[in-house]
Amino acid sequence: MKPNKLFISLFLTSACFGAHAGQQIKPIEPIMVTIPAGSFDMGSTESESTQPIHTVSLPEFSLGKYEVTVKEFGQFIHATNYQAPTECRHELDGWFRPSSKGNWQTNALNTSEFQPVVCINWQAAKAYVDWLAKETGRPYRLPTEAEWEYAARAGTKTTYSFGDESKVNVCEYANTADLYGESILQRDRNTSYVNWSTGINNCSDGSAYASIVGMYKPNPFGLHDMLSNVLEFLQDCYVDNYQGAPVDGSARESENCERRATRGGSWHWNHWPLTNRGRIPVDFAGGVDGFRIALDGKAPSLSKKTKVFKNALLHAQNLEQKRRDLVAELPAKVENLVLNVEDGLVKLTWDKSSDEEVTGYRVYRNQIAGTMFKLRGMNIKGSEFVEPLVDNSYEYVVVAVKNHMQGEYSEQVKTPVGWTSIPGQVEAEWGETITGAAITMSSDGEGDFNLTGRDGIAKDAEMTYQINVPKAGHYELSYRVATPNEVNGFDVLLNDKKLATAAIDVTGGYHDWQTQTASKVYLPKGKHILKLKSLDSFWKLNWIALN
């Protein structure tokens, strides 16, 4: 799917609005569900942000059956000429890019006017509900955190409205990280859910990006896409926990609120429990962020314009379901993948599929063990693959392909850790062993990695590297780091004998990288184990060099 094919006016929306020039554009009021009055215990013990658990009692209210769609939002734009964002963060194959071209109507992700509107921000969502309230005389608004969680739970006390276990049937209820999405993301963007975010579900939900609303089973209250499709903006100003939170279901407000609460998940991530909380700057526009609408009291009857919208949505849902019904069952997992290294070559072999519809295989490899997989070979007809061995450790997986769709990844196989020649640069992620730190994509350069953690690299973290020194001598130690604090740095050991302590000066922040230098160290000739031992937390490492 080429990006230029997606930058198309959605179903000639602009042309349709042009026909209304000089006329008053009436809003499409949302299709709503009446949520009964009641009480529930809000929060969970799984996170500090969702505590303390507290009882909330809510009056009867209504909530949008679906997330607000592109078609509905378009009425607002063309009636008011509201200046919505013209760029948003798509973050598919452009990690750490702050934004790219795209607005509510034409962007790199939406292909239907019945998908949720995205590439807006909280401010635009609030402007929409204010306009809707003014035009209809009904006080439409954004939902509160308490209303959202109460409605999402729908009277249940389990992790999800359909039970505690999500892996079995989540694709029936939500548009989430799944095998179908993985197949399309790899094909279109060379991007993977695996080893990113919270993983992948071994099921198929039929949608690779945002789905037309209402395609999945509703919760017991009749609400669709509460668990995941797009992230949803809420009215509340985000506060780190529930200390002092309202117990009547109202929103938590404060002056100069810069971050608003969000709930739910998106197709671009795996799903989370319904109690999970998020936050977003009020001016941030993203390709996975949308909203639904709330209203006090019973759901109003459908207006004539809403009935027309409902019928058009039903038609779009039926066509989309027919498309999904044509998608064949995904091929089974490739079994018995074996890796052998000989004469500078990596050779992979695996069991050939017994499925007659399987037309070939794809081979994926990551740059560093534990990171996202990228395509290395496709249209492979046999059951083996050979390519040159590269330095340092990385992993392979293989998938079967039928009807242009790939199945579940095989078990991973890993190459041995290589030896880095000195003088030279040792990338932080090349460790033979890494404890107390995690590999993540770096904001310092294009496509490389660094070591970090929840609070940066942890105190007492240890990283070991295999180095080969052809010539003994004194080598200058330098390192690329980022930290918002003055930290104690790290000890450098060779074969468990301390060589030096590398101090780290504050750089200004986690995305402000600096190359810093320590004293020269003596390295004898031969192969050695170099160990870095962290003396403090709150720092990140991109590489070290010995020259």
C-alpha positions, -999 to +999 in steps of 0.1 A: +000+000+000+018+031-013+014+062+009+004+083-022-027+060-026-038+070+008-036+107+003-070+108-014-100+128-005-122+104+015-152+095-007-151+129-024-159+145+009-146+179-001-167+179-033-198+170-013-192+199+011-186+222-018-222+216-028-233+232+005-214+265+000-234+294+015-257+270+033-259+263+070-243+229+077-262+210+104-242+186+126-246+148+126-255+141+161-238+110+175-255+076+179-255+072+217-261+046+243-278+053+276-255+042+305-275+034+337-268+051+370-247+031+394-215+028+415-182+011+410-148+008+424-125+029+402-088+020+398-066-010+404-036-020+424-016-027+392-002+008+390+005+038+413-014+060+389-046+040+394-046+042+432-062+046+456-091+025+445-122+046+453-159+042+450-176+064+424-213+069+421-226+082+387-260+094+376-275+082+343-256+095+312-251+088+276-220+079+257-212+076+220-217+041+207-188+047+184-157+069+182-163+102+163-157+095+126-140+116+098-174+122+083-189+136+115-159+158+122-159+171+087-193+188+093-177+208+120-147+219+099-167+230+070-193+248+091-168+267+112-135+268+092-118+257+123-080+256+119-073+220+127-036+208+128-020+203+094+007+179+107+005+149+130+028+122+143+022+090+124+052+071+138+053+041+116+087+040+100+097+075+112+107+070+148+114+102+167+101+123+139+079+149+157+054+151+129+047+147+092+022+161+067-014+151+073-047+165+087-080+152+099-092+145+063-061+133+043-033+115+061-011+084+057-035+062+077-072+069+071-088+054+040-125+057+049-147+086+062-162+060+086-129+055+105-123+075+137-110+110+130-073+113+139-045+138+134-064+162+156-056+173+191-075+176+224-082+213+216-098+204+183-119+176+200-131+201+227-139+227+200-160+200+182-181+191+212-186+228+221-199+235+185-221+204+186-236+215+219-242+250+205-258+239+173-281+213+188-290+229+221-278+197+239-248+199+263-226+174+244-191+172+260-161+149+263-164+120+287-148+121+322-123+094+333-148+080+357-176+078+331-152+062+306-140+035+330-175+028+343-189+024+308-160+004+296-163-021+324-201-023+318-209-038+351-180-064+350-152-067+375-127-085+352-097-071+335-116-067+303-154-066+298-152-101+283-130-117+310-096-117+325-077-134+297-073-113+265-051-134+243-078-159+234-105-137+219-093-101+219-094-099+181-132-104+183-135-073+205-107-049+195-085-036+168-051-043+184-016-055+177-022-088+159-009-111+132-029-095+104-016-061+113+019-074+116+017-088+080+005-055+066+029-033+086+058-054+075+047-053+039+040-016+038+064-001+064+089-028+073+078-022+109+070-048+135+050-051+167+075-078+179+100-065+205+082-031+205+056-019+229+037-048+246+040-075+220+016-091+195-015-113+198-016-145+178-050-138+162-063-118+133-086-088+137-089-080+100-075-045+102-040-032+099-046+004+107-076+022+123-108+003+116-142+015+105-161+020+137-183-008+151-166-037+133-160-056+166-182-071+193-196-045+217-193-046+254-223-055+276-235-018+275-235-019+236-204+003+232-179-005+204-141-001+203-137+008+240-107-015+244-088-004+213-091+012+179-078+047+186-068+064+219-096+086+233-093+121+247-112+128+279-122+160+298-101+155+329-069+173+335-044+145+341-032+140+377-006+113+386-029+094+409-064+093+424-057+112+456-085+137+459-103+124+428-141+133+425-164+105+436-195+117+417-181+109+382-173+145+373-141+156+356-110+167+374-102+202+363-074+227+371-062+260+357-035+260+330-041+223+323-014+212+298-021+175+298-054+157+295-063+122+304-067+095+278-082+060+279-083+029+257-057+019+232-050+019+195-044-005+166-007+006+167-002-008+202-012-039+221-042-034+244-042-027+281-065-034+310-095-011+311-082+006+342-050+017+324-046+055+323-028+077+297-021+114+292-015+137+263-005+173+258-036+194+247-018+205+215-004+171+204-018+157+172-013+120+166-023+095+140-038+072+166-057+097+188-094+104+186-125+107+209-161+099+216-189+120+230-208+121+263-241+137+273-260+139+306-292+118+309-308+094+284-296+091+248-316+113+226-337+099+197-319+099+163-323+130+141-331+126+105-295+134+096-282+109+121-304+082+106-289+089+072-255+087+087-264+054+105-275+038+072-244+049+054-222+036+082-241+002+082-234+000+044-197+007+050-195-019+078-212-045+055-187-039+027-158-040+051-170-073+066-173-088+031-137-078+025-126-093+057-145-125+050-124-129+018-092-129+038-080-165+040-069-181+073-033-171+080-007-199+076+005-219+105+037-211+124+070-223+109+085-251+130+120-263+137+140-233+126+177-241+129+207-218+125+243-229+116+273-206+111+302-219+090+329-202+068+315-167+075+279-177+064+246-180+083+225-209+071+188-213+082+167-244+077+132-252+087+103-277+082+084-272+050+047-264+055+022-292+047-004-265+037-007-267-001-018-230-002+015-218+012+034-202-017+067-194+000+085-180+031+099-147+044+130-144+065+133-116+090+164-104+110+169-077+136+199-054+138+205-063+174+191-092+194+159-081+211+149-054+187+123-051+158+126-075+129+133-063+094+128-082+061+159-101+048+144-124+022+110-130+005+095-153-021+116-181-008+103-213-023+124-238-005+131-243+032+165-228+036+182-194+035+219-184+034+236-150+039+269-136+052+275-134+089+278-099+103+294-087+135+276-089+168+246-108+179+212-107+161+182-130+156+162-145+128+126-156+124+108-172+094+071-170+084+050-189+059+030-169+033-002-177+015-025-153-004+001-126+002-004-128+040+021-141+065+015-162+096+029-164+131+067-160+134+088-191+141+108-194+173+138-171+172+173-183+165+204-162+175+239-158+161+269-158+184+282-125+198+311-112+177+344-095+187+348-058+182+383-047+169+401-020+189+408+008+181+372+013+173+337+020+185+316-004+206+279+002+203+261+000+236+237-026+224+264-050+213+267-064+248+273-101+253+253-097+286+233-067+296+216-064+331+199-034+345+194-017+311+173-021+281+179-017+244+158+010+227+158+030+195+179+061+198+171+097+192+208+103+185+212+094+148+192+075+122+183+040+130+207+032+158+201+021+194+210+030+230+208+016+265+182+030+289+155+020+313+125+033+332+149+057+351+176+055+325+204+029+330+200+015+366+225+019+393+247-013+394+237-022+358+264-042+341+272-046+304+299-069+290+315-067+256+339-088+236+368-068+222+399-079+202+430-058+206+456-066+178+482-042+193+488-034+230+489+002+240+472+032+256+438+040+242+416+071+248+382+062+262+353+083+250+315+077+253+283+091+239+258+098+268+226+117+276+214+127+311+193+154+327+214+151+360+249+150+373+256+113+377+285+093+391+292+076+358+305+040+354+335+018+362+354+003+333+368-032+339+390-055+317+387-092+325+372-081+359+401-058+367+392-021+371+408+002+345+391+035+351+360+054+363+342+074+336+325+105+350+293+118+333+285+155+331+249+167+327+240+170+290+206+188+294+182+159+290+176+124+277+176+136+241+206+159+244+236+137+235+272+146+242+305+128+236+326+129+267+361+116+274+379+099+303+416+092+308+435+068+286+435+031+295+461+005+288+449-026+268+471-056+263+471-075+230+445-103+227+408-110+231+393-096+263+360-091+281+353-054+287+327-046+315+309-014+323+294-012+358+270+017+364+275+038+395+242+057+392+209+058+374+193+084+351+216+082+322+217+067+287+245+053+267+248+052+229+284+039+224+319+038+239+351+041+218+387+031+224+411+049+200 
